[in-house]
Amino acid sequence: MRKLVVVAILSVCIAGPVRGQAPIEASDHVTERPIIYAERVSSPIRLDGRLDEDEWRRAPVLDAFTQLDPEEGDPVSQRTEARILYDDEALYIGMRLFDDGAITARLGRRDMPLSDSDWAGVVIDSYHDHRTGFTFDVNPAGVQRDAIKSVGTTGNESDDNSWDAVWDVSTSVDEAGWTAEYRIPFSQLRFGPADRHTWGIQLERMIGRRKEYAVSTFTPKAERGGIATYGHVVGIGDIEPGSRLEVLPYVVSRAEYVDQSANPFRSDSEYYGSGGVDLLYRVSSDFTLNASLNPDFGQVEVDPAVINLSVYETFFEEKRPFFIEGSEIFGFGRNTSGGQLFYSRRIGRRPQVAAPSRQADLPDATTILGAGKLSGKTASGWSLGVMEAVTAEESAAYMDPLGVPGEAVVEPLTNYLVARARRDGRAGQSSVGGMFTAVNRDVSSERVQLSLRESAYAGGVDFRHEWDDRAWVLQGSFAGSRIAGSPEAIDRVQRAGTHFFQRPDAPHLDYDPAATSLSGYSAGLSLGRQAGRHWRGSLAVAATSPTFEVNDLGYQYRTDRRDAALTLNYLETRPGTFLRDYSLTGNFRFEQNYSNERINARWNLSATFRTLDFWGGAIYFGRSEQAYDDRLTRGGPLAERPRAWFTGTHLNSDPRKDVTVGLNASYRRDAYGGWTTAFSVPIGIKASSRWSLTVGPGVNKALNLAQYLTTVPDAAATATYGSHYVFAPLRQTTVSMVTRLDLTFTPKLSFQLFAQPFISSGDYGDPVELEKARTYQFRDWEGEVPNLDFNFRSLRGTAVLRWEWRPGSTLYFAWQQGALLGSGRRHLRHQAQLLADSVDATSR
């Protein structure tokens, strides 16, 4: 299916509150950090990228920048100066970046990757909570990047690039170097009331040709750096955060062209029009409300094509700006076993209830009627967030086997709620928090009542504590869940691949077809050393009960697991004769189910490196020991998990060059001769400062000696508990090529193309059955199975022309391609139906 979407986003910026954050003043335990003074000006500064006003000449200068790369600890190789001014409405930052060499000024769309260009950057911790930084970057061509940098529940910093603040910057290039002149409205930052403000600040410079990264506040790589170690900007006072409201209405015109032979319920061409609005409202100085009515995500890149014949669900990253924006506050401490409580891709997902007939017109996604987030931070150190969304009831037109048309509900009206609270202390070094999620569905439809849970609740507490100058960290979490619904709906959960309660050799699993609710827990604890000249590592333990279930609004791929993991890491960050830096890592992991049966035991060794010429790569080798597989038979008895060894490598050339080449290769082989190999060669071309092209051809080949087909009940099959478990060897070859083209006309006008041709073919051998439980031995199967060979071909893609015609206002022209080619879809649906039938058979 192809879609042509025109999205006009018309922004009325009555104010510009930052999304999902709010002010806090925290005590500062960091001393001996650089301080830069901001000078007040009486009139606005003219942005022309020249710093020629008298106010700039009088402002204090910060010129002590230190390299993190390539020569850690050395002064910046080119003189760099920064000055800060402010008036009633905005902060002005002037950076003079002297350079006696070639300046790299690559064009790209807003928020483009840093790549090999020169950049100037500013990160402001206006909360002064040592956990949140507002990032503003610019390169000599005037390309802007902005992001919210935050410290997650695991202690790692991440950037939310979906945040598009309303700010301005001007650049100029001359014979002495280049200049960046910023204007950042106070409405785009978050801060509490104070006569005089002290904010954290980090000023950054990147010199592309040298891969040099220099900062105003230097922390050695052997220590724990980040937002908590920033310097300070002082002297700002008597300012207001600005007005409270920002309104972003949009209108959408959509044209869809559909192959009618593949979907007789649709016409060849269909046209739609719709609209909606995003609202940002500062409820108080501490909290911001972000609401979206009838959101449209037509410009979001499509997910890549995959063929998944396993029992586990494919995980896709969130790409929709509304859910990415401010997502850090909703993060909950994750352990090595239980998955995550909140997975935003559940909201607006593809309908879950099957249509009464295979000939049906199912919606691609569930309509989100509205969604809202209220979040912020208090002066006492609390971070609070509430998100709620409502999705519409969806129906599918279908044709029954007699040719009679009908319509059936395939997704009910549903309410989703996520609430998060976290208390930070010790300048961000300690935190404790809690989270609650809820899903409530309208199950008035009988088909929905038999398929989906009426309610699903989950909640938990987590903590994190750092000490010894943040070198050591202890963190943990505990979560509980409860789902409720009809006996049929709860029975489906018990028999699903995350649980398999119907297993005949698992007395510790309490399978109850009449149950109307299910409750469980997941807990984890880890101790880690996260700083040090050479040695770091961690020890983690976790447990997830068989009855834990969070897939209504979270993500988990299995339960019934206790595990332990040990990691030891040796790092060298100082350049040597040949290598710029490298690391050596050893990892061991052990898992067992709640019946104390070993289900996984593996170890691996890996090494990463960068050469002095900025080539880089990694290599790994490992082995998984013999264990039991409680998922292979899809709800049947245990089978053997064969011993296997695996290896792989990743290499990439110098990213500064116009042409870059990479290599990704992996190989795995088990003790019985099954194997998997994957190979890809990503190639990047940057022959012009205005465009870049990346192509990534890849091949994946595998021989799976036991691809599950079906289960056939037979009381005489005593060696496998009264059923035959039928498999077949499968030879599968997958070829794909991910292609990305970025073409930039100006920093405000750009075109991006993503395309993925994808071919996957599978050839099944003669069917066999498991000879005996707890083995990997098979014998010929005398029964019949349908021909499941497949040849799946697809072409998926997105093209977006993006014009930011004024700050905060954008016009999109978007095209989406989602075509299935060839006859693969029928065979894959047949296999999926066969798997579903077999699960039903084992429960009877």
ChimeraX attribute file (.defattr): number of C-alpha atoms within 10 A of each C-alpha:
attribute: neighborCount
match mode: 1-to-1
recipient: residues
	/A:1	16
	/A:2	18
	/A:3	20
	/A:4	20
	/A:5	24
	/A:6	21
	/A:7	23
	/A:8	18
	/A:9	21
	/A:10	18
	/A:11	18
	/A:12	14
	/A:13	18
	/A:14	12
	/A:15	21
	/A:16	26
	/A:17	30
	/A:18	27
	/A:19	27
	/A:20	26
	/A:21	29
	/A:22	26
	/A:23	25
	/A:24	24
	/A:25	22
	/A:26	19
	/A:27	14
	/A:28	15
	/A:29	10
	/A:30	12
	/A:31	8
	/A:32	7
	/A:33	14
	/A:34	17
	/A:35	18
	/A:36	20
	/A:37	18
	/A:38	21
	/A:39	21
	/A:40	19
	/A:41	15
	/A:42	9
	/A:43	10
	/A:44	14
	/A:45	20
	/A:46	13
	/A:47	17
	/A:48	15
	/A:49	20
	/A:50	20
	/A:51	20
	/A:52	10
	/A:53	10
	/A:54	8
	/A:55	17
	/A:56	21
	/A:57	11
	/A:58	11
	/A:59	19
	/A:60	16
	/A:61	18
	/A:62	18
	/A:63	15
	/A:64	17
	/A:65	25
	/A:66	22
	/A:67	24
	/A:68	19
	/A:69	20
	/A:70	19
	/A:71	18
	/A:72	20
	/A:73	16
	/A:74	13
	/A:75	15
	/A:76	25
	/A:77	17
	/A:78	16
	/A:79	15
	/A:80	22
	/A:81	19
	/A:82	24
	/A:83	24
	/A:84	25
	/A:85	25
	/A:86	25
	/A:87	20
	/A:88	18
	/A:89	16
	/A:90	23
	/A:91	20
	/A:92	25
	/A:93	21
	/A:94	25
	/A:95	28
	/A:96	23
	/A:97	22
	/A:98	19
	/A:99	17
	/A:100	10
	/A:101	12
	/A:102	11
	/A:103	18
	/A:104	18
	/A:105	19
	/A:106	25
	/A:107	25
	/A:108	29
	/A:109	24
	/A:110	21
	/A:111	18
	/A:112	15
	/A:113	10
	/A:114	16
	/A:115	12
	/A:116	22
	/A:117	22
	/A:118	26
	/A:119	27
	/A:120	22
	/A:121	20
	/A:122	21
	/A:123	22
	/A:124	25
	/A:125	30
	/A:126	26
	/A:127	27
	/A:128	29
	/A:129	26
	/A:130	28
	/A:131	20
	/A:132	27
	/A:133	29
	/A:134	24
	/A:135	23
	/A:136	23
	/A:137	23
	/A:138	26
	/A:139	27
	/A:140	24
	/A:141	21
	/A:142	24
	/A:143	23
	/A:144	24
	/A:145	22
	/A:146	25
	/A:147	21
	/A:148	27
	/A:149	23
	/A:150	24
	/A:151	20
	/A:152	18
	/A:153	23
	/A:154	16
	/A:155	19
	/A:156	9
	/A:157	17
	/A:158	14
	/A:159	17
	/A:160	19
	/A:161	18
	/A:162	18
	/A:163	22
	/A:164	21
	/A:165	24
	/A:166	20
	/A:167	19
	/A:168	16
	/A:169	21
	/A:170	22
	/A:171	22
	/A:172	16
	/A:173	17
	/A:174	10
	/A:175	9
	/A:176	12
	/A:177	19
	/A:178	21
	/A:179	26
	/A:180	28
	/A:181	25
	/A:182	27
	/A:183	22
	/A:184	19
	/A:185	23
	/A:186	25
	/A:187	22
	/A:188	19
	/A:189	25
	/A:190	26
	/A:191	25
	/A:192	19
	/A:193	17
	/A:194	13
	/A:195	9
	/A:196	12
	/A:197	21
	/A:198	22
	/A:199	22
	/A:200	27
	/A:201	27
	/A:202	23
	/A:203	24
	/A:204	22
	/A:205	26
	/A:206	22
	/A:207	23
	/A:208	21
	/A:209	16
	/A:210	15
	/A:211	19
	/A:212	19
	/A:213	23
	/A:214	29
	/A:215	22
	/A:216	27
	/A:217	22
	/A:218	22
	/A:219	18
	/A:220	15
	/A:221	17
	/A:222	17
	/A:223	14
	/A:224	17
	/A:225	16
	/A:226	21
	/A:227	24
	/A:228	23
	/A:229	21
	/A:230	28
	/A:231	25
	/A:232	21
	/A:233	21
	/A:234	18
	/A:235	17
	/A:236	21
	/A:237	18
	/A:238	13
	/A:239	17
	/A:240	15
	/A:241	21
	/A:242	19
	/A:243	15
	/A:244	18
	/A:245	19
	/A:246	21
	/A:247	18
	/A:248	18
	/A:249	18
	/A:250	21
	/A:251	17
	/A:252	18
	/A:253	15
	/A:254	19
	/A:255	16
	/A:256	19
	/A:257	16
	/A:258	19
	/A:259	15
	/A:260	13
	/A:261	10
	/A:262	11
	/A:263	14
	/A:264	14
	/A:265	16
	/A:266	15
	/A:267	13
	/A:268	14
	/A:269	13
	/A:270	12
	/A:271	12
	/A:272	10
	/A:273	11
	/A:274	13
	/A:275	16
	/A:276	17
	/A:277	19
	/A:278	21
	/A:279	15
	/A:280	25
	/A:281	21
	/A:282	26
	/A:283	14
	/A:284	12
	/A:285	18
	/A:286	21
	/A:287	24
	/A:288	26
	/A:289	24
	/A:290	24
	/A:291	21
	/A:292	21
	/A:293	18
	/A:294	17
	/A:295	20
	/A:296	20
	/A:297	13
	/A:298	22
	/A:299	20
	/A:300	16
	/A:301	21
	/A:302	17
	/A:303	15
	/A:304	16
	/A:305	16
	/A:306	13
	/A:307	13
	/A:308	10
	/A:309	13
	/A:310	13
	/A:311	17
	/A:312	14
	/A:313	14
	/A:314	10
	/A:315	11
	/A:316	10
	/A:317	10
	/A:318	15
	/A:319	16
	/A:320	18
	/A:321	16
	/A:322	22
	/A:323	18
	/A:324	16
	/A:325	21
	/A:326	25
	/A:327	16
	/A:328	22
	/A:329	24
	/A:330	25
	/A:331	17
	/A:332	27
	/A:333	29
	/A:334	23
	/A:335	23
	/A:336	18
	/A:337	24
	/A:338	28
	/A:339	21
	/A:340	18
	/A:341	30
	/A:342	22
	/A:343	21
	/A:344	20
	/A:345	18
	/A:346	16
	/A:347	21
	/A:348	18
	/A:349	16
	/A:350	17
	/A:351	21
	/A:352	15
	/A:353	21
	/A:354	17
	/A:355	23
	/A:356	19
	/A:357	14
	/A:358	14
	/A:359	18
	/A:360	21
	/A:361	18
	/A:362	22
	/A:363	16
	/A:364	10
	/A:365	14
	/A:366	23
	/A:367	22
	/A:368	21
	/A:369	17
	/A:370	18
	/A:371	23
	/A:372	21
	/A:373	24
	/A:374	22
	/A:375	27
	/A:376	28
	/A:377	30
	/A:378	19
	/A:379	17
	/A:380	12
	/A:381	21
	/A:382	18
	/A:383	24
	/A:384	25
	/A:385	26
	/A:386	21
	/A:387	20
	/A:388	18
	/A:389	21
	/A:390	22
	/A:391	22
	/A:392	16
	/A:393	18
	/A:394	19
	/A:395	19
	/A:396	20
	/A:397	19
	/A:398	22
	/A:399	18
	/A:400	14
	/A:401	11
	/A:402	6
	/A:403	9
	/A:404	8
	/A:405	12
	/A:406	14
	/A:407	14
	/A:408	20
	/A:409	20
	/A:410	24
	/A:411	30
	/A:412	25
	/A:413	19
	/A:414	21
	/A:415	18
	/A:416	21
	/A:417	20
	/A:418	23
	/A:419	20
	/A:420	22
	/A:421	21
	/A:422	23
	/A:423	18
	/A:424	23
	/A:425	18
	/A:426	17
	/A:427	19
	/A:428	25
	/A:429	18
	/A:430	18
	/A:431	20
	/A:432	20
	/A:433	21
	/A:434	21
	/A:435	24
	/A:436	22
	/A:437	24
	/A:438	21
	/A:439	21
	/A:440	19
	/A:441	22
	/A:442	17
	/A:443	21
	/A:444	11
	/A:445	13
	/A:446	9
	/A:447	17
	/A:448	23
	/A:449	20
	/A:450	19
	/A:451	23
	/A:452	24
	/A:453	26
	/A:454	23
	/A:455	19
	/A:456	24
	/A:457	22
	/A:458	26
	/A:459	21
	/A:460	21
	/A:461	20
	/A:462	22
	/A:463	22
	/A:464	22
	/A:465	20
	/A:466	20
	/A:467	13
	/A:468	9
	/A:469	10
	/A:470	17
	/A:471	16
	/A:472	19
	/A:473	21
	/A:474	18
	/A:475	24
	/A:476	23
	/A:477	22
	/A:478	22
	/A:479	26
	/A:480	22
	/A:481	22
	/A:482	19
	/A:483	25
	/A:484	19
	/A:485	22
	/A:486	19
	/A:487	19
	/A:488	18
	/A:489	22
	/A:490	25
	/A:491	24
	/A:492	20
	/A:493	22
	/A:494	26
	/A:495	21
	/A:496	20
	/A:497	21
	/A:498	22
	/A:499	26
	/A:500	28
	/A:501	26
	/A:502	25
	/A:503	24
	/A:504	18
	/A:505	16
	/A:506	17
	/A:507	11
	/A:508	13
	/A:509	20
	/A:510	13
	/A:511	19
	/A:512	14
	/A:513	18
	/A:514	11
	/A:515	16
	/A:516	16
	/A:517	18
	/A:518	20
	/A:519	17
	/A:520	18
	/A:521	22
	/A:522	27
	/A:523	24
	/A:524	24
	/A:525	22
	/A:526	20
	/A:527	17
	/A:528	19
	/A:529	20
	/A:530	19
	/A:531	21
	/A:532	16
	/A:533	14
	/A:534	12
	/A:535	17
	/A:536	19
	/A:537	18
	/A:538	18
	/A:539	16
	/A:540	20
	/A:541	21
	/A:542	23
	/A:543	25
	/A:544	28
	/A:545	23
	/A:546	25
	/A:547	24
	/A:548	25
	/A:549	34
	/A:550	29
	/A:551	18
	/A:552	24
	/A:553	23
	/A:554	17
	/A:555	20
	/A:556	20
	/A:557	18
	/A:558	23
	/A:559	25
	/A:560	24
	/A:561	23
	/A:562	25
	/A:563	21
	/A:564	20
	/A:565	19
	/A:566	18
	/A:567	18
	/A:568	17
	/A:569	19
	/A:570	16
	/A:571	20
	/A:572	18
	/A:573	20
	/A:574	15
	/A:575	17
	/A:576	11
	/A:577	7
	/A:578	10
	/A:579	18
	/A:580	21
	/A:581	19
	/A:582	19
	/A:583	17
	/A:584	18
	/A:585	18
	/A:586	18
	/A:587	17
	/A:588	18
	/A:589	17
	/A:590	18
	/A:591	21
	/A:592	19
	/A:593	21
	/A:594	17
	/A:595	13
	/A:596	10
	/A:597	15
	/A:598	21
	/A:599	22
	/A:600	20
	/A:601	20
	/A:602	19
	/A:603	18
	/A:604	18
	/A:605	18
	/A:606	18
	/A:607	18
	/A:608	18
	/A:609	21
	/A:610	22
	/A:611	18
	/A:612	16
	/A:613	15
	/A:614	19
	/A:615	17
	/A:616	21
	/A:617	19
	/A:618	18
	/A:619	18
	/A:620	18
	/A:621	18
	/A:622	19
	/A:623	19
	/A:624	20
	/A:625	20
	/A:626	18
	/A:627	21
	/A:628	22
	/A:629	20
	/A:630	25
	/A:631	22
	/A:632	21
	/A:633	26
	/A:634	27
	/A:635	26
	/A:636	26
	/A:637	25
	/A:638	26
	/A:639	21
	/A:640	18
	/A:641	23
	/A:642	20
	/A:643	17
	/A:644	19
	/A:645	19
	/A:646	18
	/A:647	18
	/A:648	18
	/A:649	18
	/A:650	18
	/A:651	18
	/A:652	19
	/A:653	19
	/A:654	19
	/A:655	20
	/A:656	19
	/A:657	14
	/A:658	14
	/A:659	16
	/A:660	16
	/A:661	18
	/A:662	19
	/A:663	17
	/A:664	18
	/A:665	18
	/A:666	18
	/A:667	18
	/A:668	19
	/A:669	19
	/A:670	20
	/A:671	13
	/A:672	12
	/A:673	12
	/A:674	18
	/A:675	19
	/A:676	18
	/A:677	18
	/A:678	18
	/A:679	18
	/A:680	19
	/A:681	19
	/A:682	18
	/A:683	18
	/A:684	21
	/A:685	16
	/A:686	18
	/A:687	12
	/A:688	11
	/A:689	16
	/A:690	18
	/A:691	19
	/A:692	21
	/A:693	16
	/A:694	20
	/A:695	19
	/A:696	18
	/A:697	17
	/A:698	19
	/A:699	17
	/A:700	18
	/A:701	19
	/A:702	19
	/A:703	20
	/A:704	18
	/A:705	21
	/A:706	22
	/A:707	21
	/A:708	24
	/A:709	22
	/A:710	23
	/A:711	24
	/A:712	15
	/A:713	15
	/A:714	12
	/A:715	11
	/A:716	11
	/A:717	15
	/A:718	12
	/A:719	14
	/A:720	23
	/A:721	18
	/A:722	16
	/A:723	22
	/A:724	25
	/A:725	28
	/A:726	25
	/A:727	27
	/A:728	22
	/A:729	18
	/A:730	22
	/A:731	20
	/A:732	19
	/A:733	19
	/A:734	20
	/A:735	18
	/A:736	22
	/A:737	19
	/A:738	18
	/A:739	19
	/A:740	19
	/A:741	18
	/A:742	21
	/A:743	20
	/A:744	22
	/A:745	14
	/A:746	15
	/A:747	17
	/A:748	19
	/A:749	18
	/A:750	21
	/A:751	20
	/A:752	20
	/A:753	19
	/A:754	21
	/A:755	22
	/A:756	24
	/A:757	18
	/A:758	22
	/A:759	22
	/A:760	20
	/A:761	17
	/A:762	19
	/A:763	16
	/A:764	19
	/A:765	16
	/A:766	12
	/A:767	22
	/A:768	24
	/A:769	24
	/A:770	24
	/A:771	19
	/A:772	21
	/A:773	19
	/A:774	19
	/A:775	16
	/A:776	18
	/A:777	15
	/A:778	18
	/A:779	13
	/A:780	14
	/A:781	18
	/A:782	10
	/A:783	10
	/A:784	7
	/A:785	14
	/A:786	10
	/A:787	11
	/A:788	20
	/A:789	18
	/A:790	20
	/A:791	21
	/A:792	21
	/A:793	21
	/A:794	21
	/A:795	18
	/A:796	22
	/A:797	23
	/A:798	24
	/A:799	24
	/A:800	24
	/A:801	18
	/A:802	21
	/A:803	20
	/A:804	17
	/A:805	12
	/A:806	12
	/A:807	14
	/A:808	18
	/A:809	18
	/A:810	19
	/A:811	20
	/A:812	20
	/A:813	20
	/A:814	23
	/A:815	22
	/A:816	24
	/A:817	21
	/A:818	19
	/A:819	16
	/A:820	17
	/A:821	14
	/A:822	13
	/A:823	12
	/A:824	20
	/A:825	16
	/A:826	14
	/A:827	17
	/A:828	19
	/A:829	13
	/A:830	14
	/A:831	21
	/A:832	14
	/A:833	13
	/A:834	18
	/A:835	19
	/A:836	14
	/A:837	13
	/A:838	20
	/A:839	23
	/A:840	15
	/A:841	14
	/A:842	21
	/A:843	17
	/A:844	8
